[in-house]
Amino acid sequence: MNIGSIKQNEGGIFVGKIETLTIAMTIALREVHSANPKAPKFEVLALSASRAWVQVGALFELFSNGTGEAFLNGKIEDPSLAAPLYISAFRQEDGSYNLVWSRPTRRRDLASEMARKADDALPPLPGEGETAGAPAQGAEAGLGQSSAEHAFAS
């Protein structure tokens, strides 16, 4: 979903707006100069209510697997937001960027992560393999022997 655009102003600074139903902010991109190849390409700055620039995120340069085309990807994070705003910026023919929001997807499925693997070499859990609905009793259920003076009648 398109949520804004960023254009280069006369001073060469990328400035734009992000607008959704609950967010309306003016942002700017400040290029990061670093020898570290894992450093972001841009810092994302937002204009605060007191008209000061506040760093709220970063954008990293990535390349499309299909076309090899470069795009920017990152997030905006601020205590005033209920959750991080994950964005991608795609360069347009006029040099501007379209900002696109996307909901993050889970990297792994918890159910498959918790599923027992056949080769994990762990002993079966107590009661595993018993008939459903049949209550486990005493030492056979892995509870051990009773230390009570008077045994309970079954």
DSSP file with accessible surface (Angstrom, degrees, kcal/mol):
  #  RESIDUE AA STRUCTURE BP1 BP2  ACC     N-H-->O    O-->H-N    N-H-->O    O-->H-N    TCO  KAPPA ALPHA  PHI   PSI    X-CA   Y-CA   Z-CA
    1    1 A M              0   0  141      0, 0.0   100,-2.7     0, 0.0     2,-0.4   0.000 360.0 360.0 360.0 128.8    0.0    0.0    0.0
    2    2 A N  E     +A  100   0A  98     98,-0.2    98,-0.2     1,-0.1     3,-0.1  -0.578 360.0 168.0 -72.3 125.5    1.4    3.4   -1.0
    3    3 A I  E     -     0   0A   9     96,-2.7    16,-2.9    -2,-0.4     2,-0.3   0.364  57.1 -35.7-122.1   3.7    1.7    5.7    2.0
    4    4 A G  E     -AB  99  18A  21     95,-1.0    95,-2.9    14,-0.2     2,-0.3  -0.987  50.3-114.3 167.3-174.8    3.8    8.6    0.7
    5    5 A S  E     -AB  98  17A  44     12,-1.2    12,-1.4    -2,-0.3     2,-0.4  -0.979  10.3-147.9-149.9 158.5    6.5    9.9   -1.4
    6    6 A I  E     -AB  97  16A   0     91,-2.4    91,-2.8    -2,-0.3     2,-0.3  -0.999  16.6-175.9-131.4 130.3    9.9   11.5   -1.0
    7    7 A K  E     - B   0  15A 122      8,-2.7     8,-2.8    -2,-0.4     2,-0.4  -0.933  30.8-110.4-125.9 152.3   11.4   14.0   -3.5
    8    8 A Q  E     - B   0  14A 106     -2,-0.3     6,-0.3     6,-0.2     2,-0.0  -0.657  36.0-147.6 -80.9 127.6   14.7   15.8   -3.6
    9    9 A N    >   -     0   0   62      4,-2.8     3,-2.1    -2,-0.4    -1,-0.1  -0.220  35.8 -85.1 -85.8-176.1   14.4   19.5   -2.9
   10   10 A E  T 3  S+     0   0  195      1,-0.3    -1,-0.1     2,-0.1    -2,-0.0   0.786 129.1  56.1 -61.2 -28.6   16.5   22.4   -4.3
   11   11 A G  T 3  S-     0   0   66      2,-0.2    -1,-0.3     1,-0.0     3,-0.1   0.419 119.9-108.6 -83.4   0.1   19.1   21.8   -1.5
   12   12 A G  S <  S+     0   0   37     -3,-2.1     2,-0.4     1,-0.3    -2,-0.1   0.565  76.3 133.4  86.4   7.8   19.5   18.1   -2.6
   13   13 A I        -     0   0   89     17,-0.0    -4,-2.8    15,-0.0     2,-0.6  -0.776  58.5-126.1 -95.3 135.3   17.8   16.7    0.5
   14   14 A F  E     +BC   8  29A  17     15,-0.6    15,-2.2    -2,-0.4     2,-0.3  -0.704  40.2 169.2 -80.1 118.1   15.1   14.0    0.1
   15   15 A V  E     +BC   7  28A  45     -8,-2.8    -8,-2.7    -2,-0.6     2,-0.3  -0.975   6.0 134.7-131.3 143.4   12.0   15.3    1.9
   16   16 A G  E     -BC   6  27A  11     11,-2.6    11,-2.6    -2,-0.3     2,-0.4  -0.923  40.7 -96.4-165.3-168.2    8.4   13.9    1.8
   17   17 A K  E     -BC   5  26A 109    -12,-1.4   -12,-1.2    -2,-0.3     2,-0.5  -0.961  11.5-156.2-131.0 145.9    5.3   12.9    3.7
   18   18 A I  E     +BC   4  25A   0      7,-2.7     7,-2.5    -2,-0.4     2,-0.4  -0.989  21.9 178.4-115.7 128.3    3.9    9.7    5.1
   19   19 A E  E     + C   0  24A 125    -16,-2.9     2,-0.2    -2,-0.5     5,-0.2  -0.985  12.2 147.0-137.9 125.1    0.1    9.7    5.5
   20   20 A T        -     0   0   52      3,-3.1   -17,-0.0    -2,-0.4    -2,-0.0  -0.721  66.0 -79.7-131.8-171.4   -2.2    7.0    6.8
   21   21 A L  S    S+     0   0  184     -2,-0.2     3,-0.1     1,-0.2    -2,-0.0   0.843 130.8  20.8 -62.9 -31.6   -5.4    7.0    8.7
   22   22 A T  S    S+     0   0  132      1,-0.1     2,-0.4     0, 0.0    -1,-0.2   0.523 118.2  64.3-116.0  -7.3   -3.5    7.6   12.0
   23   23 A I        +     0   0   27      2,-0.0    -3,-3.1    58,-0.0     2,-0.3  -0.969  42.0 165.6-125.7 133.9   -0.1    8.9   10.9
   24   24 A A  E     +C   19   0A  80     -2,-0.4     2,-0.4    -5,-0.2    -5,-0.2  -0.887  23.4 153.3-141.6 106.8    0.8   12.2    9.2
   25   25 A M  E     -C   18   0A  34     -7,-2.5    -7,-2.7    -2,-0.3     2,-0.5  -0.993  40.6-133.9-140.0 148.0    4.5   13.0    9.3
   26   26 A T  E     -C   17   0A  33     21,-0.4    21,-2.4    -2,-0.4     2,-0.3  -0.855  34.6-174.4 -94.5 130.8    7.0   14.9    7.3
   27   27 A I  E     -CD  16  46A   1    -11,-2.6   -11,-2.6    -2,-0.5     2,-0.3  -0.865  14.7-165.4-126.5 160.4   10.2   13.0    6.9
   28   28 A A  E     -CD  15  45A   5     17,-2.3    17,-2.9    -2,-0.3     2,-0.5  -0.972  16.8-133.0-138.8 154.0   13.7   13.5    5.4
   29   29 A L  E     -CD  14  44A   9    -15,-2.2   -15,-0.6    -2,-0.3     2,-0.5  -0.929  13.9-165.4-110.2 131.2   16.5   11.2    4.5
   30   30 A R  E     - D   0  43A 125     13,-2.2    13,-2.9    -2,-0.5   -17,-0.0  -0.977  26.0-122.4-115.5 122.0   20.1   11.8    5.5
   31   31 A E  E     - D   0  42A  95     -2,-0.5     2,-0.5    11,-0.2    11,-0.3  -0.325  19.8-136.5 -65.0 139.2   22.7    9.8    3.7
   32   32 A V        -     0   0   37      9,-2.4     2,-0.7     8,-0.1    -1,-0.1  -0.865  10.4-156.9 -98.4 127.0   24.9    7.6    5.9
   33   33 A H        +     0   0  159     -2,-0.5     2,-0.3     2,-0.0     8,-0.1  -0.916  34.8 142.0-106.1 109.2   28.6    7.7    5.0
   34   34 A S        -     0   0   68     -2,-0.7     5,-0.1     2,-0.1    -2,-0.0  -0.997  53.7-143.6-148.6 147.1   30.2    4.5    6.3
   35   35 A A  S    S+     0   0  107     -2,-0.3    -1,-0.1     3,-0.0    -2,-0.0   0.604  78.3 101.8 -82.6 -12.6   32.8    2.0    5.3
   36   36 A N    >   -     0   0   89      1,-0.2     3,-1.7     4,-0.1    -2,-0.1  -0.601  66.0-151.9 -75.0 119.6   30.7   -0.8    6.9
   37   37 A P  T 3  S+     0   0  127      0, 0.0    -1,-0.2     0, 0.0    -2,-0.0   0.714  95.2  56.6 -66.7 -16.1   28.9   -2.6    4.1
   38   38 A K  T 3  S+     0   0  174     22,-0.0    -2,-0.1     2,-0.0    -3,-0.0   0.417  82.8 111.4 -93.9   1.2   26.1   -3.5    6.5
   39   39 A A  S <  S-     0   0   27     -3,-1.7    -5,-0.1     1,-0.1    -7,-0.0  -0.383  77.9 -99.1 -71.3 152.1   25.4    0.2    7.4
   40   40 A P        -     0   0   34      0, 0.0    20,-0.3     0, 0.0    -8,-0.1  -0.302  18.3-135.5 -67.4 157.8   22.1    1.7    6.3
   41   41 A K  S    S+     0   0   68     18,-1.9    -9,-2.4     1,-0.2     2,-0.3   0.848  86.0  15.7 -78.9 -38.2   22.0    3.9    3.2
   42   42 A F  E     -DE  31  59A  12     17,-2.1    17,-2.8   -11,-0.3     2,-0.4  -0.987  64.4-137.1-137.1 147.0   19.9    6.6    4.8
   43   43 A E  E     -DE  30  58A  47    -13,-2.9   -13,-2.2    -2,-0.3     2,-0.6  -0.816  28.3-133.2 -90.6 143.1   18.8    7.6    8.3
   44   44 A V  E     -DE  29  57A   0     13,-2.7    12,-2.9    -2,-0.4    13,-1.3  -0.889  23.8-170.6-101.2 123.8   15.1    8.5    8.4
   45   45 A L  E     -DE  28  55A  16    -17,-2.9   -17,-2.3    -2,-0.6     2,-0.4  -0.916   4.9-157.8-113.4 141.6   14.3   11.8   10.2
   46   46 A A  E     -DE  27  54A  10      8,-3.0     8,-2.6    -2,-0.4     2,-0.6  -0.922  22.5-117.8-118.5 146.8   10.9   13.1   11.2
   47   47 A L  E     - E   0  53A  36    -21,-2.4   -21,-0.4    -2,-0.4     6,-0.2  -0.718  35.1-145.3 -83.8 118.1    9.8   16.6   11.9
   48   48 A S    >   -     0   0   36      4,-3.0     3,-2.0    -2,-0.6    -1,-0.0  -0.244  28.3 -99.2 -78.5 173.1    8.6   16.8   15.5
   49   49 A A  T 3  S+     0   0  111      1,-0.3    -1,-0.1     2,-0.1    -2,-0.0   0.812 126.6  55.5 -61.9 -28.2    5.8   19.0   16.8
   50   50 A S  T 3  S-     0   0   97      2,-0.1    -1,-0.3     1,-0.0     3,-0.1   0.266 122.0-109.7 -89.1  12.3    8.4   21.5   18.0
   51   51 A R  S <  S+     0   0  192     -3,-2.0     2,-0.4     1,-0.2    -2,-0.1   0.828  76.3 131.0  63.8  38.6    9.8   21.6   14.4
   52   52 A A        -     0   0   45     -6,-0.0    -4,-3.0     2,-0.0     2,-0.4  -0.913  61.8-114.0-116.2 146.2   13.0   19.7   15.2
   53   53 A W  E     -E   47   0A 122     -2,-0.4     2,-0.4    -6,-0.2    -6,-0.2  -0.673  34.2-171.8 -80.8 131.1   14.3   16.8   13.2
   54   54 A V  E     -E   46   0A  62     -8,-2.6    -8,-3.0    -2,-0.4     2,-0.4  -0.985  25.9-120.5-125.8 130.5   14.3   13.5   15.2
   55   55 A Q  E     +E   45   0A 105     -2,-0.4   -10,-0.3   -10,-0.2     3,-0.1  -0.560  39.5 162.7 -72.0 127.3   15.9   10.3   14.0
   56   56 A V  E     -     0   0A  11    -12,-2.9    21,-3.6    -2,-0.4     2,-0.3   0.381  56.3 -27.1-125.3  -0.5   13.1    7.6   13.8
   57   57 A G  E     -EF  44  76A  15    -13,-1.3   -13,-2.7    19,-0.2     2,-0.3  -0.991  53.3-110.1 175.6-169.4   14.6    4.9   11.6
   58   58 A A  E     -EF  43  75A  21     17,-1.1    17,-1.0    -2,-0.3     2,-0.4  -0.984  13.3-143.3-150.3 153.2   16.9    3.8    8.9
   59   59 A L  E     -EF  42  74A   1    -17,-2.8   -17,-2.1    -2,-0.3   -18,-1.9  -0.988  13.8-157.0-123.2 132.2   16.7    2.5    5.3
   60   60 A F  E     - F   0  73A  86     13,-3.2    13,-2.4    -2,-0.4     2,-0.5  -0.835  21.8-117.3-106.5 145.0   19.0   -0.2    3.9
   61   61 A E  E     + F   0  72A  84     -2,-0.4     2,-0.3    11,-0.2    11,-0.2  -0.704  40.1 172.0 -84.5 125.3   19.7   -0.6    0.2
   62   62 A L  E     - F   0  71A  71      9,-2.9     9,-2.4    -2,-0.5     2,-0.4  -0.819  23.9-131.2-124.4 169.3   18.6   -4.0   -1.1
   63   63 A F  E     - F   0  70A 119     -2,-0.3     7,-0.2     7,-0.2     6,-0.1  -0.977  24.0-111.8-128.4 136.2   18.3   -5.5   -4.6
   64   64 A S     >  -     0   0   42      5,-2.7     4,-1.5    -2,-0.4     6,-0.0  -0.386  16.4-143.2 -63.5 134.9   15.4   -7.3   -6.2
   65   65 A N  T  4 S+     0   0  173      1,-0.2    -1,-0.1     2,-0.2     0, 0.0   0.870  98.7  43.9 -65.6 -37.6   16.0  -11.0   -6.8
   66   66 A G  T  4 S+     0   0   74      1,-0.1    -1,-0.2     3,-0.1    -2,-0.0   0.933 132.5  12.8 -76.1 -47.3   14.1  -10.9  -10.1
   67   67 A T  T  4 S-     0   0  104      2,-0.1    -2,-0.2     0, 0.0    -1,-0.1   0.608  87.4-127.0-108.9 -15.8   15.4   -7.7  -11.7
   68   68 A G     <  +     0   0   46     -4,-1.5     2,-0.1     1,-0.3    -3,-0.1   0.505  57.0 152.1  78.4   3.3   18.4   -6.7   -9.7
   69   69 A E        -     0   0  114     -6,-0.1    -5,-2.7     1,-0.1    -1,-0.3  -0.428  44.9-120.1 -71.5 138.4   16.9   -3.3   -9.3
   70   70 A A  E     +F   63   0A  35     -7,-0.2    21,-0.4    -2,-0.1     2,-0.3  -0.513  38.2 164.3 -78.8 145.1   17.8   -1.4   -6.1
   71   71 A F  E     -F   62   0A  41     -9,-2.4    -9,-2.9    -2,-0.2     2,-0.4  -0.944  33.4-113.2-149.3 167.7   15.3   -0.3   -3.5
   72   72 A L  E     -FG  61  89A   2     17,-2.6    17,-2.6    -2,-0.3     2,-0.4  -0.865  30.1-178.5-107.9 143.1   15.3    0.9    0.1
   73   73 A N  E     +FG  60  88A  58    -13,-2.4   -13,-3.2    -2,-0.4     2,-0.3  -1.000  23.6 100.6-143.2 138.5   13.9   -1.1    3.0
   74   74 A G  E     -FG  59  87A  12     13,-2.5    13,-2.5    -2,-0.4     2,-0.3  -0.947  50.5 -91.9 179.2-157.4   13.6   -0.4    6.7
   75   75 A K  E     -FG  58  86A  89    -17,-1.0   -17,-1.1    -2,-0.3     2,-0.5  -0.981  12.7-134.7-146.7 157.6   11.4    0.7    9.5
   76   76 A I  E     -FG  57  85A   0      9,-2.4     9,-2.9    -2,-0.3     2,-0.4  -0.955  28.2-177.4-111.1 128.6   10.2    3.8   11.4
   77   77 A E        +     0   0   86    -21,-3.6    -2,-0.0    -2,-0.5     3,-0.0  -0.997  12.6 149.6-133.3 130.5   10.1    3.4   15.2
   78   78 A D    >   -     0   0   48     -2,-0.4     3,-2.0     3,-0.1   -22,-0.1  -0.975  52.3-117.1-156.2 146.1    9.0    5.9   17.7
   79   79 A P  T 3  S+     0   0  129      0, 0.0    -1,-0.1     0, 0.0     0, 0.0   0.774 113.5  62.8 -57.7 -23.9    7.4    5.7   21.2
   80   80 A S  T 3  S+     0   0   98     -3,-0.0     2,-0.3     2,-0.0     3,-0.0   0.661  90.5  82.9 -76.5 -12.6    4.4    7.5   19.8
   81   81 A L  S <  S-     0   0   26     -3,-2.0    -3,-0.1     1,-0.1   -58,-0.0  -0.722  75.0-141.1 -93.4 141.8    3.7    4.7   17.4
   82   82 A A  S    S-     0   0  116     -2,-0.3    -1,-0.1     1,-0.2    -2,-0.0   0.825  87.5  -2.1 -67.3 -31.3    1.7    1.6   18.5
   83   83 A A  S    S-     0   0   63     -5,-0.0    -1,-0.2    -3,-0.0    -5,-0.1  -0.971  94.3 -77.0-152.8 159.5    4.1   -0.6   16.4
   84   84 A P        -     0   0   36      0, 0.0     2,-0.7     0, 0.0    -7,-0.2  -0.293  41.6-129.7 -59.6 148.6    7.0   -0.1   14.1
   85   85 A L  E     -G   76   0A  14     -9,-2.9    -9,-2.4    18,-0.1     2,-0.5  -0.908  19.7-153.4-103.9 107.0    6.1    1.1   10.6
   86   86 A Y  E     +G   75   0A  79     -2,-0.7    16,-1.6    16,-0.3     2,-0.3  -0.737  23.5 175.5 -85.0 124.7    7.8   -1.2    8.0
   87   87 A I  E     -GH  74 101A   1    -13,-2.5   -13,-2.5    -2,-0.5     2,-0.3  -0.915  24.8-161.4-131.9 156.0    8.5    0.6    4.8
   88   88 A S  E     -GH  73 100A  14     12,-2.3    12,-3.0    -2,-0.3     2,-0.5  -0.972  13.0-150.5-129.5 147.3   10.1    0.2    1.4
   89   89 A A  E     -GH  72  99A   0    -17,-2.6   -17,-2.6    -2,-0.3     2,-0.5  -0.983   7.6-163.1-123.6 124.7   11.0    3.0   -1.0
   90   90 A F  E     - H   0  98A  79      8,-2.3     8,-2.4    -2,-0.5     2,-0.1  -0.935  21.2-124.1-113.1 125.5   11.1    2.5   -4.7
   91   91 A R  E     - H   0  97A 110     -2,-0.5     6,-0.2   -21,-0.4     2,-0.2  -0.417  26.0-151.2 -69.1 135.9   12.9    4.9   -7.0
   92   92 A Q    >   -     0   0   71      4,-3.2     3,-1.9    -2,-0.1    -1,-0.1  -0.562  30.4-100.4-101.6 169.2   10.8    6.4   -9.7
   93   93 A E  T 3  S+     0   0  207      1,-0.3    -1,-0.1    -2,-0.2    -2,-0.0   0.826 122.0  55.7 -61.5 -30.8   11.9    7.7  -13.1
   94   94 A D  T 3  S-     0   0  117      1,-0.1    -1,-0.3     2,-0.0     3,-0.1   0.431 122.2-104.4 -83.6   3.4   11.9   11.3  -11.9
   95   95 A G  S <  S+     0   0   18     -3,-1.9    -2,-0.1     1,-0.3    -1,-0.1   0.333  84.4 119.4  93.2  -8.9   14.3   10.5   -9.1
   96   96 A S        -     0   0   10    -89,-0.1    -4,-3.2    -5,-0.1     2,-0.4  -0.277  59.0-124.7 -80.0 173.9   11.7   10.5   -6.3
   97   97 A Y  E     -AH   6  91A  14    -91,-2.8   -91,-2.4    -6,-0.2     2,-0.5  -0.978   6.6-144.3-121.9 135.9   10.8    7.6   -4.1
   98   98 A N  E     -AH   5  90A  48     -8,-2.4    -8,-2.3    -2,-0.4     2,-0.5  -0.856  21.4-139.8 -90.7 133.2    7.3    6.0   -3.6
   99   99 A L  E     -AH   4  89A   0    -95,-2.9   -96,-2.7    -2,-0.5   -95,-1.0  -0.835  19.3-170.5 -98.9 129.2    6.9    4.8    0.0
  100  100 A V  E     -AH   2  88A  37    -12,-3.0   -12,-2.3    -2,-0.5     2,-0.3  -0.962   9.9-148.6-123.1 133.1    5.1    1.5    0.5
  101  101 A W  E     + H   0  87A  61   -100,-2.7     2,-0.3    -2,-0.4   -14,-0.2  -0.756  17.8 178.8 -96.5 144.9    4.0    0.0    3.8
  102  102 A S        -     0   0   53    -16,-1.6   -16,-0.3    -2,-0.3     3,-0.0  -0.995  30.8-119.8-145.2 145.1    3.9   -3.7    4.4
  103  103 A R        -     0   0  183     -2,-0.3   -18,-0.1   -18,-0.1     2,-0.0  -0.666  41.4-113.7 -78.4 130.8    2.9   -5.8    7.4
  104  104 A P        -     0   0   74      0, 0.0     2,-0.3     0, 0.0    -1,-0.1  -0.365  26.4-137.6 -66.5 148.0    5.9   -8.0    8.4
  105  105 A T        -     0   0  128      1,-0.0     2,-0.2    -3,-0.0    -3,-0.0  -0.777  25.3-101.2-103.1 150.5    5.5  -11.7    8.0
  106  106 A R        -     0   0  181     -2,-0.3     3,-0.1     1,-0.1    -1,-0.0  -0.496  22.7-145.5 -69.5 137.6    6.7  -14.2   10.6
  107  107 A R  S    S+     0   0  242     -2,-0.2     2,-0.4     1,-0.2    -1,-0.1   0.785  80.3  22.8 -75.2 -29.3   10.0  -15.7    9.7
  108  108 A R  S    S-     0   0  164     -3,-0.0     2,-0.6     4,-0.0    -1,-0.2  -0.993  78.4-117.7-140.5 150.4    9.2  -19.1   11.2
  109  109 A D     >  -     0   0  100     -2,-0.4     4,-2.0     1,-0.2     3,-0.2  -0.753  18.8-150.2 -87.6 118.9    6.1  -21.0   12.0
  110  110 A L  H  > S+     0   0   83     -2,-0.6     4,-2.3     1,-0.2     5,-0.2   0.883  94.5  57.0 -59.5 -39.2    5.9  -21.6   15.8
  111  111 A A  H  > S+     0   0   69      1,-0.2     4,-1.1     2,-0.2    -1,-0.2   0.932 109.8  43.9 -60.6 -43.6    3.9  -24.8   15.3
  112  112 A S  H  4 S+     0   0   73      1,-0.2    -1,-0.2     2,-0.2    -2,-0.2   0.846 112.2  53.8 -71.7 -29.8    6.6  -26.3   13.1
  113  113 A E  H  < S+     0   0   81     -4,-2.0    -1,-0.2     1,-0.2    -2,-0.2   0.878 113.1  42.9 -69.2 -35.4    9.3  -25.1   15.4
  114  114 A M  H  < S+     0   0  139     -4,-2.3    -1,-0.2    -5,-0.2    -2,-0.2   0.629  89.2 111.5 -85.7 -14.4    7.6  -26.8   18.4
  115  115 A A  S  < S-     0   0   55     -4,-1.1     2,-0.3    -5,-0.2    -3,-0.0  -0.323  77.8-107.3 -63.6 142.0    6.8  -30.0   16.6
  116  116 A R        -     0   0  135      1,-0.1     2,-0.3     2,-0.0    -1,-0.1  -0.493  30.1-138.5 -72.4 132.8    8.8  -33.0   17.8
  117  117 A K    >   -     0   0  117     -2,-0.3     3,-1.4     1,-0.1     4,-0.1  -0.716  10.1-131.7 -92.6 144.1   11.5  -34.1   15.3
  118  118 A A  T 3  S+     0   0  109     -2,-0.3     3,-0.4     1,-0.3    -1,-0.1   0.820 104.8  46.4 -65.4 -28.6   11.9  -37.9   14.8
  119  119 A D  T 3  S+     0   0  136      1,-0.2    -1,-0.3     2,-0.1    -3,-0.0   0.167  75.5 106.9-104.0  22.7   15.7  -37.7   15.2
  120  120 A D  S <  S-     0   0   53     -3,-1.4    -1,-0.2     2,-0.1    -2,-0.1   0.584  73.8-140.0 -80.5  -6.2   15.8  -35.6   18.4
  121  121 A A        +     0   0   97     -3,-0.4    -2,-0.1     1,-0.2    -1,-0.1   0.767  50.4 142.7  58.4  28.5   16.9  -38.6   20.5
  122  122 A L        -     0   0  111      1,-0.1    -1,-0.2     3,-0.0    -2,-0.1  -0.774  54.6-112.2 -96.1 145.6   14.7  -37.6   23.4
  123  123 A P        -     0   0  102      0, 0.0    -1,-0.1     0, 0.0     0, 0.0  -0.337  46.0 -87.3 -69.0 159.0   12.8  -40.2   25.5
  124  124 A P        -     0   0   89      0, 0.0     3,-0.1     0, 0.0     5,-0.0  -0.312  46.8-105.2 -65.8 149.6    9.0  -40.2   25.2
  125  125 A L    >   -     0   0  121      1,-0.1     3,-2.4    -3,-0.1    -3,-0.0  -0.434  48.6 -84.3 -69.1 150.1    7.2  -37.9   27.6
  126  126 A P  T 3  S+     0   0  106      0, 0.0    -1,-0.1     0, 0.0     3,-0.1  -0.337 118.9  16.2 -55.8 133.2    5.4  -39.6   30.5
  127  127 A G  T >  S+     0   0   36      1,-0.3     3,-1.7    13,-0.2     2,-0.2   0.338  89.8 141.6  84.8  -7.9    2.0  -40.8   29.3
  128  128 A E  T <   +     0   0   91     -3,-2.4    -1,-0.3     1,-0.3     3,-0.1  -0.469  69.7  21.0 -69.7 132.3    2.9  -40.5   25.7
  129  129 A G  T 3  S+     0   0   82      1,-0.3    -1,-0.3    -2,-0.2     2,-0.1   0.403  92.8 130.7  92.7  -5.6    1.5  -43.3   23.7
  130  130 A E  S <  S-     0   0   87     -3,-1.7    -1,-0.3     1,-0.1     2,-0.1  -0.434  71.1 -88.0 -75.7 160.0   -1.2  -44.2   26.3
  131  131 A T    >   -     0   0  114      1,-0.1     3,-1.7    -2,-0.1    -1,-0.1  -0.425  51.3-102.4 -67.4 135.7   -4.8  -44.6   25.2
  132  132 A A  T 3  S+     0   0   98      1,-0.2    -1,-0.1    -2,-0.1     0, 0.0  -0.332 104.9  17.7 -60.6 135.6   -6.7  -41.3   25.1
  133  133 A G  T 3  S+     0   0   82      1,-0.2    -1,-0.2    -3,-0.1    -2,-0.1   0.243  91.0 120.7  88.8 -14.3   -9.0  -40.8   28.1
  134  134 A A    <   -     0   0   51     -3,-1.7    -1,-0.2     1,-0.0     2,-0.1  -0.742  63.3-131.2 -85.5 118.1   -7.3  -43.5   30.2
  135  135 A P        -     0   0  103      0, 0.0     2,-0.3     0, 0.0    -4,-0.1  -0.426  16.5-123.1 -71.2 141.6   -6.0  -41.9   33.4
  136  136 A A        -     0   0   48     -2,-0.1     2,-0.4     5,-0.1     5,-0.0  -0.605  29.0-152.0 -81.1 144.5   -2.4  -42.7   34.4
  137  137 A Q    >>  -     0   0  109     -2,-0.3     4,-1.0     0, 0.0     3,-0.6  -0.939  34.5 -51.7-123.6 142.4   -2.0  -44.2   37.9
  138  138 A G  G >4>S-     0   0   38     -2,-0.4     3,-1.4     1,-0.2     5,-1.3   0.152 113.6  -6.5  42.8-139.0    0.8  -44.2   40.5
  139  139 A A  G >45S+     0   0   41      1,-0.3     3,-1.8     4,-0.2     5,-0.3   0.805 128.3  65.1 -62.9 -29.5    4.4  -45.1   39.6
  140  140 A E  G <45S+     0   0  158     -3,-0.6    -1,-0.3     1,-0.3   -13,-0.2   0.775  98.2  55.7 -65.3 -23.8    3.4  -46.2   36.1
  141  141 A A  G <<5S-     0   0   16     -3,-1.4    -1,-0.3    -4,-1.0    -2,-0.2   0.380 123.6-104.7 -88.1   3.3    2.4  -42.5   35.4
  142  142 A G  T < 5S+     0   0   59     -3,-1.8    -3,-0.2    -5,-0.2    -2,-0.1   0.656  91.2 117.5  84.9  15.0    5.9  -41.4   36.3
  143  143 A L      < -     0   0  140     -5,-1.3    -4,-0.2     1,-0.2    -5,-0.1   0.621  66.3-137.8 -90.7 -14.6    4.7  -40.0   39.7
  144  144 A G        -     0   0   42     -5,-0.3     2,-0.2    -6,-0.3    -1,-0.2  -0.227  39.8 -40.3  83.8-178.8    6.9  -42.3   41.9
  145  145 A Q        -     0   0  165     -7,-0.1     2,-0.2    -6,-0.1    -7,-0.0  -0.582  63.7-106.3 -84.6 149.1    5.8  -44.1   45.0
  146  146 A S        -     0   0   79     -2,-0.2    -1,-0.1     1,-0.1     5,-0.1  -0.451  18.5-161.4 -73.0 140.3    3.6  -42.4   47.7
  147  147 A S        +     0   0  128     -2,-0.2    -1,-0.1     3,-0.1     2,-0.1   0.339  53.9 119.7-101.4   5.6    5.4  -41.3   50.9
  148  148 A A        -     0   0   50      1,-0.1     3,-0.1     2,-0.1    -2,-0.0  -0.414  68.7-130.6 -71.2 145.9    2.0  -41.1   52.7
  149  149 A E  S    S+     0   0  182      1,-0.2     2,-0.6    -2,-0.1    -1,-0.1   0.895  98.1  44.7 -62.4 -42.6    1.6  -43.4   55.8
  150  150 A H  S    S-     0   0  149     -3,-0.0    -1,-0.2     0, 0.0     2,-0.1  -0.923  87.5-136.2-109.5 116.8   -1.7  -44.6   54.6
  151  151 A A        -     0   0   88     -2,-0.6     2,-0.3     1,-0.1    -2,-0.0  -0.413  22.9-115.4 -68.7 146.0   -2.0  -45.5   51.0
  152  152 A F        -     0   0  181     -2,-0.1     2,-0.3     1,-0.1    -1,-0.1  -0.644  28.1-120.2 -81.4 140.2   -5.0  -44.3   49.1
  153  153 A A              0   0  103     -2,-0.3    -1,-0.1     1,-0.1     0, 0.0  -0.578 360.0 360.0 -79.8 140.3   -7.3  -47.0   47.9
  154  154 A S              0   0  150     -2,-0.3    -1,-0.1     0, 0.0     0, 0.0  -0.625 360.0 360.0 -91.0 360.0   -7.9  -47.1   44.2
